[in-house]
């Protein structure tokens, strides 16, 4: 079974105020040490519990039980179970469906017991989302789900853990069975978000900075739109525009309208069209790139940097979290939506006295999806891997933005995207979008 690390902000959530305050990872570690030391030294030896005959801790509301089986731990330990007043921030694609508790069976070397504890938790009767018991792994700073069982007749989850002390809580997937879906996804960075609110429904590695290849071109057209010289303006192609494919096959001196360059930049993702489109604004190359970075900053894309307008350079980097902000903003534009989802486009160029028409094809295979595609962008370089952004909706107008970055195997960007779209938009697929 593959493993992955959920990326979490270094935050602790307060149960009463519901506000967040930032602490350093060292502070989290220190708080655990202080709590455990206080627990060990304040309690007298008589407070130790003999576990050889078995023992069960129950929360005040009886919604959580932690048990030791008879003869599993043949020694005395300090034991406690308390409702937490603050806890590490939960993963962004999860929602709490229980109180958060902190338990302890101490002392224990490296926070591990010789035999596992049995956990049983009661979940709300009306909770239909996929749910699991999670414990917090303090050394790595992550919540980890425990493999276990469910009894739907009495609304209880069960699991086991050998952790001697930890935060523990029940969480439900915002995207049903999301933890198991992730195991089938090749792309190292994935993000599924509600298209309107931007609420993250599923993520893995979404804050990892990586090259984004031709996904860059959405920012290129964003800066072009801010400096549009007019849709009918003709731009003469220059030798400096020529690049490796993908490109439109034109000659130096061919004249193309900015509208056609716009569509050629987005539909077939032509690199020479992107260069010419940027040049059409009248901005110098450095100035245009500076505007790309300025716009990224304005959108709050704090982990994004551009060095050129095509995406060929590995210096164009972003994260799935950042790119969501660009996609949300730019896909408000009707022409952008049209240019990124059109399957075929006819470009007209002037070569001397001749008028030549070129047929352009969008290579995005997701356009044949059973869902309505309302925005898209593809990208690939050796450094970036296979990258893809899709905005799609189903017949009920449920709309999501899905971003996958860095797929390594040929074709995996398509299978990854199809799986994520099915999870978010098809209730019958075994996954469904959960309402909080």
N, C-alpha and C positions, 0 to 999 in steps of 0.2 A: 504494500500500500504506500503510495507516495505521500510525502509530508511537505508541508509548506508553513511559512511563518506569516501570521496575520499581522499586518502593520498597524500599530496603534499609536495615538498621540500620548505623550507622557503626561497624562492628566489623572486626577483623582476626582470623582464625583461625590458631592455631598448629598446625603439623602434628604435633608430638610430644605436647604436653600435651593437645590437643583442648579446651583451655579458651578462653574468649573474653575479650578485654579491649577496652574502649571507647576509641577515639581520635577526635579531632576531624577534620573534613574537611580543615582546614588541615594537620594532621599527616600525612595521607595524601599531600597535595601536596608537602609538605616532604621526605618520605621519598623520593619519586620524584626530586626535584631533587638531593638528597644522593647518591643512588645513581648517577645519571647523571654528575654532576660528578666523583665519585670514579672512575668508569669511564673518563672521558675523560682525566683528568689523571694517573692512576697509570700507565696503560699508555703505553709509549713509541710513537713514531711508527711504528717497525718492526712494531708489533702490528696495524697496520691491514691489512685484507684487501682485495685487488683483486677486485671483483665483476664486472668486465666480461666475464669468461669464464663466469660463473655460479658459484654456490656453494650448498652445502647444509649446514645445521647439523643435528646429530642429538643427541637426548637420550641419556644414558648407557644407558638400557634400550631404546633404539631404538623407543620408542613414539610419538615425535613427530619429524617432520622439517619444517624450514623452509627453503625453497629460493628462490634468485634465479635467474631464467632468464638465459641468455647474452644480453649486450647490453641487458639491461633496466635495469641500474644501472651506468653506465660511470664509476665512481669507486671510491676506496678508503674503507672505513668500518671502525669498530670493531664487531665482531660477537661476540655471546655468547648462550649458552642455558644457564640454570641451573634446577635444581629449587628452587622457592620453599620457604622455611621458614615463611613466614607470608603471608597473602593477604587481600584484602577479602572479607567474608562473602558467600557465594553467595546468590542469590535463594531465598526460603523455599520456592518451589514447584519447586525443582530439587535434584538430587542429583549429587555428583561421581562420575564413573566413570573418572577418570584422576588422575594426579598433576597438581599445578599447577606450571607453569613460568613463568619470566620470560625474555624474549628481548630483544635490543637490536641494532639496526643504526643506529649513530650516527656523526656528528651528522646531524640532520634537522630542517628548519624546521617548527615547529608539530607535531612528532612525526609527520610525513607523508613518505612516500617517493614518488619520481616514478613508480615502477612497483610493482605489488602483489607481496607475498610469497605463495608457495604453501605452504599448510600441509597436512600429511598426518598423521593420528593413528590409532593402532591402538586399537580398543576390545575389551573382553573378549568372548570367543566366545559366552558365555551371556547377553549383554546384549541383551534383546529390546525394551526401551523406546525410544521416540523420542529421539534424541540428536543433539547438535550441538556444534560447536566454538564456544567463547565466548572473547572477549577483554575486558579491563577498560578502560573508557573513563574515564580518570582525571579529566578536567575535570568530567564530570557525576556521577562516583561510581557508575557502573552497569556491570554486566556486559552485553555485547551479543552476541547470537548472530550467527554468520557464515553467510550463505547458501552452500551448497555441495552436494557430492554424497556418495554412499555406495556402497561396493563390498562387498556382503555376502559375496562369495566369499572375500575376504581380510580381512574385518572392519576396513575402513578408512574413515575420514571424510576428506573433502578440502574445503578452502575457501581463500579469498584475503583478504588484508587489506593496506592501505597503511599501517597503523600501524607506525611505526619501532620502538617499544618498548612492551611491554605484558605483563601477566599473561595466560596462555593456559591453557585447560583444556577437557576434554570434560565435558559435563553431560547428564543425562537428565531428561526431564520426569517429575515425580511423576504428573501426569495427561497421558497420552500425547498428543503433538502440541498441548500446551497453548499454546505461543507462537502457533500459527496459529489456534487456536480464539479467542484473545483478539481477533484482528482482526475477527471477525464479531460481537462483542458490543457493543451500544450503551451499556450502563450503564458509567459511568466508574469506579465502584468495584465490584469483584467479589471474591468469596472462596468457594472450595470447600474444605471441611475434612472430615476423618474425624469422624463424629458422636461416636465414643467417645473417642478420644485427643485430638481437636482439632488433629491434624497438618494443616498447610495443604498442600493439593494443587495449588491454582491460585490466583493472586491478581493483581490490578491495582488500584492506588490504594486498597488496603484500610486504609491508615492515614491517609487523608484525612478530616478532620472535615467533616461536612455535615449539614444537616437530615434527619431520618429520618421525618417525618410520623407516620402511625399505627403505625409500628413501635414508637413510644413506648408503646403500650398494653400491651405485654408487661411493661414495668416497672411500669405502673399496677396490673396484676393481681398482680404479685409483691409489691408493698407491701400490697395488699388482703389477700392470703393471709397475710401476717405479722400482720395486724390484723383478721382476719375476725370480725365480730360474730355470725356464725351464718348458715347458708345459708337458713334460713327467715324471717329478719328482713325485714319489709316496709319499703320506703323510698318516701316520698312524693316525687313529682317536683316540682321547683321551677322557677320562671320562669328562674332563673339557670342551670339545666341546659341550656336550649334553645340550640342551635347550628345552624350551617349543616349540611347533609347531609355525610357520612352520619349519619343519626340514626334512632331509632325514633319513629314518629309517635304521640305520647301527649299528654295534657293535664296542665296543672298540677293537682296533687292526686292523680293516678293513683298507685296503690300497686303496687310491683313487688318481688318477692323478690330478695335479693342473688344467688341462684343464677341467676335469669333475667337480671339486670343483667350478671352475669359472662359469660354466653353471648352477650348482646347486644353487649358490649364487644369480644369477640374474633371472633365469627362474621361479623356484618355490619359490624363496626368502628364501632358507633354512638357518636358523640361525646357525646351527652347521657347515654347509659348509662354511659360512662366517668366523667363528672363525678359522677353519682349514686352510682356504685360507690365512688369515692374518698370521697365524703361519708359513705357508710354506715359507714366505719371510726370515725367520731367525731373524726377528726383535722381540725384547721383546715387550710384550703387550703395555707397556707405550710408548715405542719408536714408535710403529706402530701408536698409537693414536696421538702422537705428529706430526708424518708425515702427518696424515689426516688434522690436524689443520694448519700445515705449508702449505700444498697444497691449503687449503681453502683461506689462507691469500694471497698466490701468485695469485690466481684467482680473488682477490678483493672481496671475500665473507666476508664482514666486520661484519655481524650480525650472523655468523655461528660458532658453537662450537660442537666438537665431544668428547665423553668420552669413547666410545667403538665401535666396528665395525659392530654390527648387527642392531641397531636401536631399540632394546628392551628398552633401557634406555630413560627416558624423558629428560635426560641431553643432548641428541643429538638434537640441535636446529638450525633452519635456517629460512630464509624467502623465499617467492616465487621469489623475485628479485635475491637473492643470488643463489638460486638453478638453476635459468636459466643459470647462468654463468657456473656452473658445467656441466649441461646438454649439453650446446653448445660445451664445450671443450671435454667432454668424448665421445660424440656421433660421433666424427670424426673418432673414432676407429671402423673398420669394425666388429671385433669380438664382441665388446660391443653391437653394433646394432643387430648382429645376436642373441646373447645370451638373449637380452631383448625382442626380438620379436618372438622367436621360440615358437611354441605351445606345442611341445612335444620333449623330449630329453631322450636318453638312456644312463644312467650312468653305468660304469663297475667298480666293485670293486673286490679286492682279499681278500678272507677270508681263511687264511691258504693255502691249495692247491686248494681251490675252486675259480672259477671265477663266479661271480654273476652279473646279469644285473638288474638294477632298472629303471623302466619307470617313468620319471618325467613329470609333466604337469604344464604349465603356467596357472595360474588362472585368468589372466587379460582378462576380457570380451571385452575390447576395441579392442583386436586383431581381432575380427570378424567385425570390422567397415567396412563400404564401402570404406573408404579411405585407402591408403597404410601407414601402421604403420612402421616408420623407427627408432623408439626408444621408450622405455617405462620403467616405474618402478612403482610398487605398494607399499603401506605401510599401516599398521594399528596397532595401540595400543589404549588402552583406553584413554591415555593422549593425543595422537596425533590426534585421530579421523581417518577418512579415507582419505588417501593422494594418489595422483596420478600424474605422469608426463607422457605425451605422446608427441612424435614428429610424425607428420603425414603430408602427402601431398596428393593433389588431382590429377586428370588426367592431369591437366595443369601444374603440378610440382610446384604449390604454396604450400609452406611448412611452418608449424608453430610448435612452441613448446607451449604446454598448461600445466599449473601446477595448481592443486587444492589441498588445504591443509585444514584439519580440518572438513571435512563433518561429521555431527553428526548422520544422519539417515542411516540405512542399505541400501545399494544400491545406495545412492545418489551420490557417487563418479562416478558411471557409467552414470547416467542420466545427471549430471552436465557436464561431459566430452563430452558426445554425443552432448549436446546442444551447447557447445562452439566450438567443431570441426565443427558442421554444420554451425554455424554462420561464422566461419572463412573460410571455404572451399567450401561451397555450395551456389552459387549465388541465386539459386531458393528457398533457405530456408527462405527468407525474410531478411536475413542479408548478407552482403558481405564485403570482405576485401577491404577497401578503399585505393586508391592510393593518396599519398600526392602530 
